[in-house]
Each structure stands twice: as structure tokens, then as C-alpha cells.
């Protein structure tokens, strides 16, 4: 996996995971070694999640 931090990426959101994880409890094991490679925020998206990136801000809002 290329290093996303070199591009200034601070948040990773994985979505459309096939097959779908049967439980949120499996998200940690599914992420595996990714958190050792990428030191920003890593999330697994779910149906109904809404991300917004406010103008002129570094904030990422998840509702």
C-alpha cells in the first residue's frame, strides 16, 4: 500500500467492503496492520454515514 501520509492524507475511510463485515467488532481485526502503516484516523464506513468537510477547515465531521 502506498504511503498516504506523503500526500498529506490524515483520514482514511474504507467503504464498500465486500463481503460486508458481519459485526462492528470485526473492524479492528479487519484493519490489521493498516494502523501500523498509516498514523492518521482510519474508519470503516457504514450505511447512513455522512461525512462533511467544512470549507476552510481541516475538520472532518462524521454524522
Predicted model as a PDB file, atoms N, CA, C, CB and O in Angstrom, pLDDT in the B-factor column:
MODEL        1                                                                  
ATOM      1  N   UNK A   1       0.850  -1.170   0.000  1.00 57.00           N  
ATOM      2  CA  UNK A   1       0.000   0.000   0.000  1.00 57.00           C  
ATOM      3  C   UNK A   1       0.896   1.234   0.000  1.00 57.00           C  
ATOM      4  CB  UNK A   1      -0.967  -0.002   1.222  1.00 57.00           C  
ATOM      5  O   UNK A   1       1.792   1.333   0.838  1.00 57.00           O  
ATOM      6  N   UNK A   2       0.678   2.183  -0.923  1.00 62.00           N  
ATOM      7  CA  UNK A   2       1.473   3.408  -0.929  1.00 62.00           C  
ATOM      8  C   UNK A   2       1.254   4.193   0.364  1.00 62.00           C  
ATOM      9  CB  UNK A   2       1.116   4.278  -2.151  1.00 62.00           C  
ATOM     10  O   UNK A   2       0.218   4.045   1.013  1.00 62.00           O  
ATOM     11  N   UNK A   3       2.206   5.011   0.732  1.00 65.00           N  
ATOM     12  CA  UNK A   3       2.125   5.791   1.963  1.00 65.00           C  
ATOM     13  C   UNK A   3       1.264   7.038   1.737  1.00 65.00           C  
ATOM     14  CB  UNK A   3       3.541   6.190   2.450  1.00 65.00           C  
ATOM     15  O   UNK A   3       1.724   7.986   1.102  1.00 65.00           O  
ATOM     16  N   UNK A   4       0.015   7.060   2.246  1.00 65.00           N  
ATOM     17  CA  UNK A   4      -0.862   8.208   2.013  1.00 65.00           C  
ATOM     18  C   UNK A   4      -0.413   9.458   2.749  1.00 65.00           C  
ATOM     19  CB  UNK A   4      -2.265   7.870   2.422  1.00 65.00           C  
ATOM     20  O   UNK A   4      -0.810  10.562   2.379  1.00 65.00           O  
ATOM     21  N   UNK A   5       0.413   9.309   3.790  1.00 65.00           N  
ATOM     22  CA  UNK A   5       0.861  10.493   4.523  1.00 65.00           C  
ATOM     23  C   UNK A   5       1.781  11.357   3.669  1.00 65.00           C  
ATOM     24  CB  UNK A   5       1.577  10.081   5.809  1.00 65.00           C  
ATOM     25  O   UNK A   5       1.889  12.558   3.915  1.00 65.00           O  
ATOM     26  N   UNK A   6       2.437  10.785   2.685  1.00 73.00           N  
ATOM     27  CA  UNK A   6       3.283  11.576   1.789  1.00 73.00           C  
ATOM     28  C   UNK A   6       2.451  12.558   0.991  1.00 73.00           C  
ATOM     29  CB  UNK A   6       4.067  10.666   0.844  1.00 73.00           C  
ATOM     30  O   UNK A   6       2.962  13.596   0.570  1.00 73.00           O  
ATOM     31  N   UNK A   7       1.191  12.259   0.774  1.00 75.00           N  
ATOM     32  CA  UNK A   7       0.289  13.150   0.035  1.00 75.00           C  
ATOM     33  C   UNK A   7      -0.464  14.082   0.976  1.00 75.00           C  
ATOM     34  CB  UNK A   7      -0.706  12.335  -0.795  1.00 75.00           C  
ATOM     35  O   UNK A   7      -1.317  14.847   0.528  1.00 75.00           O  
ATOM     36  N   UNK A   8      -0.163  14.030   2.273  1.00 80.00           N  
ATOM     37  CA  UNK A   8      -0.841  14.894   3.231  1.00 80.00           C  
ATOM     38  C   UNK A   8      -2.165  14.345   3.729  1.00 80.00           C  
ATOM     39  CB  UNK A   8      -1.067  16.224   2.622  1.00 80.00           C  
ATOM     40  O   UNK A   8      -2.938  15.069   4.358  1.00 80.00           O  
ATOM     41  N   UNK A   9      -2.436  13.082   3.459  1.00 82.00           N  
ATOM     42  CA  UNK A   9      -3.690  12.457   3.891  1.00 82.00           C  
ATOM     43  C   UNK A   9      -3.647  12.226   5.398  1.00 82.00           C  
ATOM     44  CB  UNK A   9      -3.935  11.115   3.137  1.00 82.00           C  
ATOM     45  O   UNK A   9      -2.660  11.713   5.925  1.00 82.00           O  
ATOM     46  N   UNK A  10      -4.731  12.610   6.095  1.00 83.00           N  
ATOM     47  CA  UNK A  10      -4.785  12.401   7.538  1.00 83.00           C  
ATOM     48  C   UNK A  10      -5.945  11.515   7.956  1.00 83.00           C  
ATOM     49  CB  UNK A  10      -4.883  13.723   8.245  1.00 83.00           C  
ATOM     50  O   UNK A  10      -6.015  11.096   9.111  1.00 83.00           O  
ATOM     51  N   UNK A  11      -6.852  11.224   7.040  1.00 84.00           N  
ATOM     52  CA  UNK A  11      -8.021  10.401   7.352  1.00 84.00           C  
ATOM     53  C   UNK A  11      -8.224   9.397   6.225  1.00 84.00           C  
ATOM     54  CB  UNK A  11      -9.298  11.280   7.552  1.00 84.00           C  
ATOM     55  O   UNK A  11      -8.168   9.753   5.048  1.00 84.00           O  
ATOM     56  N   UNK A  12      -8.459   8.144   6.594  1.00 86.00           N  
ATOM     57  CA  UNK A  12      -8.828   7.101   5.627  1.00 86.00           C  
ATOM     58  C   UNK A  12     -10.196   6.573   6.005  1.00 86.00           C  
ATOM     59  CB  UNK A  12      -7.771   5.943   5.591  1.00 86.00           C  
ATOM     60  O   UNK A  12     -10.448   6.252   7.166  1.00 86.00           O  
ATOM     61  N   UNK A  13     -11.074   6.484   5.028  1.00 87.00           N  
ATOM     62  CA  UNK A  13     -12.397   5.909   5.232  1.00 87.00           C  
ATOM     63  C   UNK A  13     -12.563   4.779   4.229  1.00 87.00           C  
ATOM     64  CB  UNK A  13     -13.530   6.988   5.073  1.00 87.00           C  
ATOM     65  O   UNK A  13     -12.551   5.003   3.019  1.00 87.00           O  
ATOM     66  N   UNK A  14     -12.715   3.579   4.733  1.00 88.00           N  
ATOM     67  CA  UNK A  14     -12.942   2.423   3.867  1.00 88.00           C  
ATOM     68  C   UNK A  14     -14.441   2.210   3.743  1.00 88.00           C  
ATOM     69  CB  UNK A  14     -12.237   1.142   4.422  1.00 88.00           C  
ATOM     70  O   UNK A  14     -15.155   2.159   4.745  1.00 88.00           O  
ATOM     71  N   UNK A  15     -14.911   2.086   2.514  1.00 87.00           N  
ATOM     72  CA  UNK A  15     -16.331   1.806   2.294  1.00 87.00           C  
ATOM     73  C   UNK A  15     -16.474   0.763   1.199  1.00 87.00           C  
ATOM     74  CB  UNK A  15     -17.106   3.099   1.921  1.00 87.00           C  
ATOM     75  O   UNK A  15     -15.502   0.410   0.532  1.00 87.00           O  
ATOM     76  N   UNK A  16     -17.677   0.281   1.022  1.00 86.00           N  
ATOM     77  CA  UNK A  16     -17.982  -0.757   0.024  1.00 86.00           C  
ATOM     78  C   UNK A  16     -17.102  -1.988   0.231  1.00 86.00           C  
ATOM     79  CB  UNK A  16     -17.791  -0.206  -1.405  1.00 86.00           C  
ATOM     80  O   UNK A  16     -16.536  -2.521  -0.724  1.00 86.00           O  
ATOM     81  N   UNK A  17     -16.993  -2.423   1.451  1.00 87.00           N  
ATOM     82  CA  UNK A  17     -16.195  -3.606   1.768  1.00 87.00           C  
ATOM     83  C   UNK A  17     -17.012  -4.840   1.397  1.00 87.00           C  
ATOM     84  CB  UNK A  17     -15.784  -3.632   3.285  1.00 87.00           C  
ATOM     85  O   UNK A  17     -18.138  -5.027   1.859  1.00 87.00           O  
ATOM     86  N   UNK A  18     -16.412  -5.675   0.549  1.00 86.00           N  
ATOM     87  CA  UNK A  18     -17.084  -6.881   0.079  1.00 86.00           C  
ATOM     88  C   UNK A  18     -16.221  -8.082   0.452  1.00 86.00           C  
ATOM     89  CB  UNK A  18     -17.341  -6.827  -1.468  1.00 86.00           C  
ATOM     90  O   UNK A  18     -15.036  -8.084   0.117  1.00 86.00           O  
ATOM     91  N   UNK A  19     -16.739  -9.087   1.118  1.00 87.00           N  
ATOM     92  CA  UNK A  19     -18.076  -9.146   1.700  1.00 87.00           C  
ATOM     93  C   UNK A  19     -18.171  -8.221   2.908  1.00 87.00           C  
ATOM     94  CB  UNK A  19     -18.429 -10.590   2.100  1.00 87.00           C  
ATOM     95  O   UNK A  19     -17.169  -7.923   3.558  1.00 87.00           O  
ATOM     96  N   UNK A  20     -19.376  -7.778   3.195  1.00 86.00           N  
ATOM     97  CA  UNK A  20     -19.621  -6.875   4.311  1.00 86.00           C  
ATOM     98  C   UNK A  20     -19.232  -7.541   5.623  1.00 86.00           C  
ATOM     99  CB  UNK A  20     -21.094  -6.442   4.346  1.00 86.00           C  
ATOM    100  O   UNK A  20     -19.468  -8.733   5.824  1.00 86.00           O  
ATOM    101  N   UNK A  21     -18.630  -6.752   6.516  1.00 88.00           N  
ATOM    102  CA  UNK A  21     -18.276  -7.294   7.829  1.00 88.00           C  
ATOM    103  C   UNK A  21     -19.555  -7.588   8.598  1.00 88.00           C  
ATOM    104  CB  UNK A  21     -17.364  -6.305   8.624  1.00 88.00           C  
ATOM    105  O   UNK A  21     -20.426  -6.722   8.684  1.00 88.00           O  
ATOM    106  N   UNK A  22     -19.693  -8.782   9.159  1.00 89.00           N  
ATOM    107  CA  UNK A  22     -20.936  -9.146   9.841  1.00 89.00           C  
ATOM    108  C   UNK A  22     -21.139  -8.433  11.174  1.00 89.00           C  
ATOM    109  CB  UNK A  22     -20.966 -10.624  10.068  1.00 89.00           C  
ATOM    110  O   UNK A  22     -22.249  -8.430  11.707  1.00 89.00           O  
ATOM    111  N   UNK A  23     -20.077  -7.824  11.724  1.00 90.00           N  
ATOM    112  CA  UNK A  23     -20.176  -7.184  13.034  1.00 90.00           C  
ATOM    113  C   UNK A  23     -19.143  -6.061  13.121  1.00 90.00           C  
ATOM    114  CB  UNK A  23     -19.967  -8.221  14.181  1.00 90.00           C  
ATOM    115  O   UNK A  23     -18.047  -6.168  12.572  1.00 90.00           O  
ATOM    116  N   UNK A  24     -19.511  -4.981  13.821  1.00 88.00           N  
ATOM    117  CA  UNK A  24     -18.544  -3.890  14.020  1.00 88.00           C  
ATOM    118  C   UNK A  24     -17.360  -4.358  14.856  1.00 88.00           C  
ATOM    119  CB  UNK A  24     -19.221  -2.683  14.698  1.00 88.00           C  
ATOM    120  O   UNK A  24     -16.282  -3.768  14.787  1.00 88.00           O  
ATOM    121  N   UNK A  25     -17.546  -5.394  15.630  1.00 92.00           N  
ATOM    122  CA  UNK A  25     -16.460  -5.931  16.453  1.00 92.00           C  
ATOM    123  C   UNK A  25     -15.305  -6.446  15.598  1.00 92.00           C  
ATOM    124  CB  UNK A  25     -16.983  -7.052  17.347  1.00 92.00           C  
ATOM    125  O   UNK A  25     -14.188  -6.583  16.097  1.00 92.00           O  
ATOM    126  N   UNK A  26     -15.550  -6.732  14.328  1.00 90.00           N  
ATOM    127  CA  UNK A  26     -14.504  -7.253  13.444  1.00 90.00           C  
ATOM    128  C   UNK A  26     -13.725  -6.152  12.720  1.00 90.00           C  
ATOM    129  CB  UNK A  26     -15.119  -8.184  12.426  1.00 90.00           C  
ATOM    130  O   UNK A  26     -12.794  -6.449  11.972  1.00 90.00           O  
ATOM    131  N   UNK A  27     -14.093  -4.889  12.933  1.00 88.00           N  
ATOM    132  CA  UNK A  27     -13.416  -3.802  12.233  1.00 88.00           C  
ATOM    133  C   UNK A  27     -11.940  -3.713  12.613  1.00 88.00           C  
ATOM    134  CB  UNK A  27     -14.106  -2.481  12.529  1.00 88.00           C  
ATOM    135  O   UNK A  27     -11.093  -3.513  11.742  1.00 88.00           O  
ATOM    136  N   UNK A  28     -11.620  -3.859  13.894  1.00 85.00           N  
ATOM    137  CA  UNK A  28     -10.221  -3.806  14.325  1.00 85.00           C  
ATOM    138  C   UNK A  28      -9.378  -4.881  13.666  1.00 85.00           C  
ATOM    139  CB  UNK A  28     -10.132  -3.944  15.827  1.00 85.00           C  
ATOM    140  O   UNK A  28      -8.347  -4.574  13.068  1.00 85.00           O  
ATOM    141  N   UNK A  29      -9.800  -6.141  13.764  1.00 87.00           N  
ATOM    142  CA  UNK A  29      -9.031  -7.184  13.086  1.00 87.00           C  
ATOM    143  C   UNK A  29      -8.975  -6.997  11.565  1.00 87.00           C  
ATOM    144  CB  UNK A  29      -9.624  -8.537  13.405  1.00 87.00           C  
ATOM    145  O   UNK A  29      -7.970  -7.330  10.937  1.00 87.00           O  
ATOM    146  N   UNK A  30     -10.045  -6.468  10.978  1.00 85.00           N  
ATOM    147  CA  UNK A  30     -10.055  -6.247   9.523  1.00 85.00           C  
ATOM    148  C   UNK A  30      -9.013  -5.195   9.136  1.00 85.00           C  
ATOM    149  CB  UNK A  30     -11.467  -5.805   9.046  1.00 85.00           C  
ATOM    150  O   UNK A  30      -8.344  -5.330   8.111  1.00 85.00           O  
ATOM    151  N   UNK A  31      -8.874  -4.145   9.960  1.00 84.00           N  
ATOM    152  CA  UNK A  31      -7.875  -3.102   9.676  1.00 84.00           C  
ATOM    153  C   UNK A  31      -6.466  -3.655   9.752  1.00 84.00           C  
ATOM    154  CB  UNK A  31      -8.024  -1.934  10.652  1.00 84.00           C  
ATOM    155  O   UNK A  31      -5.571  -3.189   9.046  1.00 84.00           O  
ATOM    156  N   UNK A  32      -6.266  -4.653  10.610  1.00 83.00           N  
ATOM    157  CA  UNK A  32      -4.982  -5.345  10.708  1.00 83.00           C  
ATOM    158  C   UNK A  32      -3.801  -4.406  10.846  1.00 83.00           C  
ATOM    159  CB  UNK A  32      -4.782  -6.210   9.511  1.00 83.00           C  
ATOM    160  O   UNK A  32      -3.770  -3.563  11.742  1.00 83.00           O  
ATOM    161  N   UNK A  33      -2.835  -4.550   9.963  1.00 83.00           N  
ATOM    162  CA  UNK A  33      -1.590  -3.785  10.032  1.00 83.00           C  
ATOM    163  C   UNK A  33      -1.697  -2.376   9.465  1.00 83.00           C  
ATOM    164  CB  UNK A  33      -0.515  -4.520   9.308  1.00 83.00           C  
ATOM    165  O   UNK A  33      -0.713  -1.637   9.482  1.00 83.00           O  
ATOM    166  N   UNK A  34      -2.860  -1.986   8.967  1.00 81.00           N  
ATOM    167  CA  UNK A  34      -3.002  -0.648   8.379  1.00 81.00           C  
ATOM    168  C   UNK A  34      -2.645   0.454   9.366  1.00 81.00           C  
ATOM    169  CB  UNK A  34      -4.422  -0.444   7.881  1.00 81.00           C  
ATOM    170  O   UNK A  34      -2.051   1.461   8.981  1.00 81.00           O  
ATOM    171  N   UNK A  35      -3.002   0.275  10.640  1.00 78.00           N  
ATOM    172  CA  UNK A  35      -2.714   1.306  11.636  1.00 78.00           C  
ATOM    173  C   UNK A  35      -1.220   1.394  11.950  1.00 78.00           C  
ATOM    174  CB  UNK A  35      -3.495   1.030  12.916  1.00 78.00           C  
ATOM    175  O   UNK A  35      -0.768   2.393  12.508  1.00 78.00           O  
ATOM    176  N   UNK A  36      -0.461   0.376  11.604  1.00 80.00           N  
ATOM    177  CA  UNK A  36       0.988   0.449  11.768  1.00 80.00           C  
ATOM    178  C   UNK A  36       1.632   1.198  10.610  1.00 80.00           C  
ATOM    179  CB  UNK A  36       1.583  -0.954  11.882  1.00 80.00           C  
ATOM    180  O   UNK A  36       2.719   1.757  10.752  1.00 80.00           O  
ATOM    181  N   UNK A  37       0.956   1.208   9.462  1.00 81.00           N  
ATOM    182  CA  UNK A  37       1.475   1.872   8.268  1.00 81.00           C  
ATOM    183  C   UNK A  37       1.016   3.322   8.214  1.00 81.00           C  
ATOM    184  CB  UNK A  37       1.030   1.129   7.002  1.00 81.00           C  
ATOM    185  O   UNK A  37       1.796   4.216   7.884  1.00 81.00           O  
ATOM    186  N   UNK A  38      -0.260   3.553   8.542  1.00 83.00           N  
ATOM    187  CA  UNK A  38      -0.858   4.883   8.461  1.00 83.00           C  
ATOM    188  C   UNK A  38      -1.183   5.361   9.863  1.00 83.00           C  
ATOM    189  CB  UNK A  38      -2.131   4.878   7.570  1.00 83.00           C  
ATOM    190  O   UNK A  38      -1.867   4.661  10.610  1.00 83.00           O  
ATOM    191  N   UNK A  39      -0.707   6.537  10.232  1.00 82.00           N  
ATOM    192  CA  UNK A  39      -0.853   7.004  11.606  1.00 82.00           C  
ATOM    193  C   UNK A  39      -1.952   8.044  11.769  1.00 82.00           C  
ATOM    194  CB  UNK A  39       0.446   7.572  12.087  1.00 82.00           C  
ATOM    195  O   UNK A  39      -2.051   8.671  12.823  1.00 82.00           O  
ATOM    196  N   UNK A  40      -2.771   8.235  10.754  1.00 84.00           N  
ATOM    197  CA  UNK A  40      -3.909   9.135  10.876  1.00 84.00           C  
ATOM    198  C   UNK A  40      -5.140   8.370  11.345  1.00 84.00           C  
ATOM    199  CB  UNK A  40      -4.190   9.834   9.539  1.00 84.00           C  
ATOM    200  O   UNK A  40      -5.044   7.258  11.864  1.00 84.00           O  
ATOM    201  N   UNK A  41      -6.297   8.993  11.150  1.00 86.00           N  
ATOM    202  CA  UNK A  41      -7.568   8.377  11.523  1.00 86.00           C  
ATOM    203  C   UNK A  41      -7.974   7.359  10.467  1.00 86.00           C  
ATOM    204  CB  UNK A  41      -8.671   9.447  11.698  1.00 86.00           C  
ATOM    205  O   UNK A  41      -7.951   7.656   9.272  1.00 86.00           O  
ATOM    206  N   UNK A  42      -8.344   6.168  10.903  1.00 87.00           N  
ATOM    207  CA  UNK A  42      -8.819   5.114   9.999  1.00 87.00           C  
ATOM    208  C   UNK A  42     -10.216   4.726  10.448  1.00 87.00           C  
ATOM    209  CB  UNK A  42      -7.853   3.865   9.993  1.00 87.00           C  
ATOM    210  O   UNK A  42     -10.428   4.399  11.616  1.00 87.00           O  
ATOM    211  N   UNK A  43     -11.171   4.760   9.523  1.00 88.00           N  
ATOM    212  CA  UNK A  43     -12.549   4.379   9.843  1.00 88.00           C  
ATOM    213  C   UNK A  43     -13.083   3.424   8.788  1.00 88.00           C  
ATOM    214  CB  UNK A  43     -13.456   5.627   9.947  1.00 88.00           C  
ATOM    215  O   UNK A  43     -12.666   3.432   7.630  1.00 88.00           O  
ATOM    216  N   UNK A  44     -14.008   2.614   9.230  1.00 89.00           N  
ATOM    217  CA  UNK A  44     -14.758   1.750   8.323  1.00 89.00           C  
ATOM    218  C   UNK A  44     -16.136   2.376   8.189  1.00 89.00           C  
ATOM    219  CB  UNK A  44     -14.838   0.252   8.848  1.00 89.00           C  
ATOM    220  O   UNK A  44     -16.827   2.584   9.187  1.00 89.00           O  
ATOM    221  N   UNK A  45     -16.539   2.676   6.960  1.00 87.00           N  
ATOM    222  CA  UNK A  45     -17.823   3.311   6.725  1.00 87.00           C  
ATOM    223  C   UNK A  45     -18.979   2.331   6.869  1.00 87.00           C  
ATOM    224  CB  UNK A  45     -17.846   3.935   5.352  1.00 87.00           C  
ATOM    225  O   UNK A  45     -18.835   1.126   6.663  1.00 87.00           O  
ATOM    226  N   UNK A  46     -20.134   2.893   7.230  1.00 86.00           N  
ATOM    227  CA  UNK A  46     -21.361   2.105   7.382  1.00 86.00           C  
ATOM    228  C   UNK A  46     -22.489   2.787   6.615  1.00 86.00           C  
ATOM    229  CB  UNK A  46     -21.739   1.938   8.888  1.00 86.00           C  
ATOM    230  O   UNK A  46     -22.433   3.991   6.366  1.00 86.00           O  
ATOM    231  N   UNK A  47     -23.498   2.031   6.245  1.00 85.00           N  
ATOM    232  CA  UNK A  47     -24.662   2.606   5.578  1.00 85.00           C  
ATOM    233  C   UNK A  47     -25.217   3.733   6.428  1.00 85.00           C  
ATOM    234  CB  UNK A  47     -25.746   1.531   5.317  1.00 85.00           C  
ATOM    235  O   UNK A  47     -25.415   3.572   7.632  1.00 85.00           O  
ATOM    236  N   UNK A  48     -25.468   4.869   5.805  1.00 88.00           N  
ATOM    237  CA  UNK A  48     -26.042   6.001   6.511  1.00 88.00           C  
ATOM    238  C   UNK A  48     -25.019   6.987   7.060  1.00 88.00           C  
ATOM    239  CB  UNK A  48     -26.877   5.506   7.621  1.00 88.00           C  
ATOM    240  O   UNK A  48     -25.394   8.064   7.522  1.00 88.00           O  
ATOM    241  N   UNK A  49     -23.731   6.640   7.017  1.00 89.00           N  
ATOM    242  CA  UNK A  49     -22.716   7.589   7.466  1.00 89.00           C  
ATOM    243  C   UNK A  49     -22.708   8.801   6.539  1.00 89.00           C  
ATOM    244  CB  UNK A  49     -21.314   6.922   7.511  1.00 89.00           C  
ATOM    245  O   UNK A  49     -22.906   8.667   5.331  1.00 89.00           O  
ATOM    246  N   UNK A  50     -22.480   9.968   7.102  1.00 90.00           N  
ATOM    247  CA  UNK A  50     -22.404  11.201   6.321  1.00 90.00           C  
ATOM    248  C   UNK A  50     -21.157  11.938   6.746  1.00 90.00           C  
ATOM    249  CB  UNK A  50     -23.675  12.088   6.511  1.00 90.00           C  
ATOM    250  O   UNK A  50     -21.008  12.295   7.915  1.00 90.00           O  
ATOM    251  N   UNK A  51     -20.260  12.169   5.806  1.00 88.00           N  
ATOM    252  CA  UNK A  51     -19.028  12.900   6.064  1.00 88.00           C  
ATOM    253  C   UNK A  51     -19.141  14.284   5.468  1.00 88.00           C  
ATOM    254  CB  UNK A  51     -17.806  12.155   5.490  1.00 88.00           C  
ATOM    255  O   UNK A  51     -19.603  14.437   4.337  1.00 88.00           O  
ATOM    256  N   UNK A  52     -18.727  15.290   6.210  1.00 92.00           N  
ATOM    257  CA  UNK A  52     -18.675  16.639   5.653  1.00 92.00           C  
ATOM    258  C   UNK A  52     -17.306  17.235   5.930  1.00 92.00           C  
ATOM    259  CB  UNK A  52     -19.797  17.535   6.244  1.00 92.00           C  
ATOM    260  O   UNK A  52     -16.698  16.993   6.973  1.00 92.00           O  
ATOM    261  N   UNK A  53     -16.842  18.016   4.976  1.00 89.00           N  
ATOM    262  CA  UNK A  53     -15.548  18.678   5.050  1.00 89.00           C  
ATOM    263  C   UNK A  53     -15.819  20.174   4.987  1.00 89.00           C  
ATOM    264  CB  UNK A  53     -14.578  18.210   3.892  1.00 89.00           C  
ATOM    265  O   UNK A  53     -15.924  20.733   3.895  1.00 89.00           O  
ATOM    266  N   UNK A  54     -15.937  20.835   6.142  1.00 92.00           N  
ATOM    267  CA  UNK A  54     -16.269  22.258   6.156  1.00 92.00           C  
ATOM    268  C   UNK A  54     -15.234  23.096   5.403  1.00 92.00           C  
ATOM    269  CB  UNK A  54     -16.387  22.751   7.593  1.00 92.00           C  
ATOM    270  O   UNK A  54     -14.033  22.837   5.472  1.00 92.00           O  
ATOM    271  N   UNK A  55     -15.724  24.096   4.689  1.00 93.00           N  
ATOM    272  CA  UNK A  55     -14.889  24.998   3.905  1.00 93.00           C  
ATOM    273  C   UNK A  55     -13.872  25.705   4.798  1.00 93.00           C  
ATOM    274  CB  UNK A  55     -15.757  26.027   3.167  1.00 93.00           C  
ATOM    275  O   UNK A  55     -14.198  26.135   5.905  1.00 93.00           O  
ATOM    276  N   UNK A  56     -12.653  25.820   4.314  1.00 92.00           N  
ATOM    277  CA  UNK A  56     -11.546  26.480   5.021  1.00 92.00           C  
ATOM    278  C   UNK A  56     -11.273  25.886   6.409  1.00 92.00           C  
ATOM    279  CB  UNK A  56     -11.845  27.958   5.161  1.00 92.00           C  
ATOM    280  O   UNK A  56     -10.977  26.610   7.360  1.00 92.00           O  
ATOM    281  N   UNK A  57     -11.374  24.592   6.502  1.00 89.00           N  
ATOM    282  CA  UNK A  57     -11.169  23.912   7.773  1.00 89.00           C  
ATOM    283  C   UNK A  57     -10.465  22.587   7.534  1.00 89.00           C  
ATOM    284  CB  UNK A  57     -12.509  23.691   8.504  1.00 89.00           C  
ATOM    285  O   UNK A  57     -10.573  22.009   6.453  1.00 89.00           O  
ATOM    286  N   UNK A  58      -9.748  22.108   8.534  1.00 84.00           N  
ATOM    287  CA  UNK A  58      -9.131  20.782   8.482  1.00 84.00           C  
ATOM    288  C   UNK A  58     -10.009  19.731   9.125  1.00 84.00           C  
ATOM    289  CB  UNK A  58      -7.777  20.803   9.161  1.00 84.00           C  
ATOM    290  O   UNK A  58      -9.635  18.562   9.212  1.00 84.00           O  
ATOM    291  N   UNK A  59     -11.184  20.157   9.579  1.00 87.00           N  
ATOM    292  CA  UNK A  59     -12.102  19.268  10.305  1.00 87.00           C  
ATOM    293  C   UNK A  59     -12.783  18.282   9.353  1.00 87.00           C  
ATOM    294  CB  UNK A  59     -13.165  20.093  11.059  1.00 87.00           C  
ATOM    295  O   UNK A  59     -13.110  18.615   8.214  1.00 87.00           O  
ATOM    296  N   UNK A  60     -12.984  17.081   9.846  1.00 86.00           N  
ATOM    297  CA  UNK A  60     -13.780  16.056   9.141  1.00 86.00           C  
ATOM    298  C   UNK A  60     -14.897  15.691  10.092  1.00 86.00           C  
ATOM    299  CB  UNK A  60     -12.910  14.772   8.725  1.00 86.00           C  
ATOM    300  O   UNK A  60     -14.643  15.194  11.189  1.00 86.00           O  
ATOM    301  N   UNK A  61     -16.145  15.934   9.680  1.00 88.00           N  
ATOM    302  CA  UNK A  61     -17.291  15.627  10.532  1.00 88.00           C  
ATOM    303  C   UNK A  61     -17.977  14.365  10.042  1.00 88.00           C  
ATOM    304  CB  UNK A  61     -18.286  16.803  10.560  1.00 88.00           C  
ATOM    305  O   UNK A  61     -18.305  14.234   8.862  1.00 88.00           O  
ATOM    306  N   UNK A  62     -18.188  13.445  10.959  1.00 82.00           N  
ATOM    307  CA  UNK A  62     -18.903  12.205  10.652  1.00 82.00           C  
ATOM    308  C   UNK A  62     -20.166  12.185  11.472  1.00 82.00           C  
ATOM    309  CB  UNK A  62     -18.030  10.945  10.939  1.00 82.00           C  
ATOM    310  O   UNK A  62     -20.125  12.241  12.701  1.00 82.00           O  
ATOM    311  N   UNK A  63     -21.292  12.104  10.787  1.00 81.00           N  
ATOM    312  CA  UNK A  63     -22.588  12.031  11.494  1.00 81.00           C  
ATOM    313  C   UNK A  63     -23.359  10.842  10.989  1.00 81.00           C  
ATOM    314  CB  UNK A  63     -23.419  13.331  11.303  1.00 81.00           C  
ATOM    315  O   UNK A  63     -24.474  10.590  11.445  1.00 81.00           O  
TER     316      UNK A  63                                                      
ENDMDL                                                                          
END                                                                             
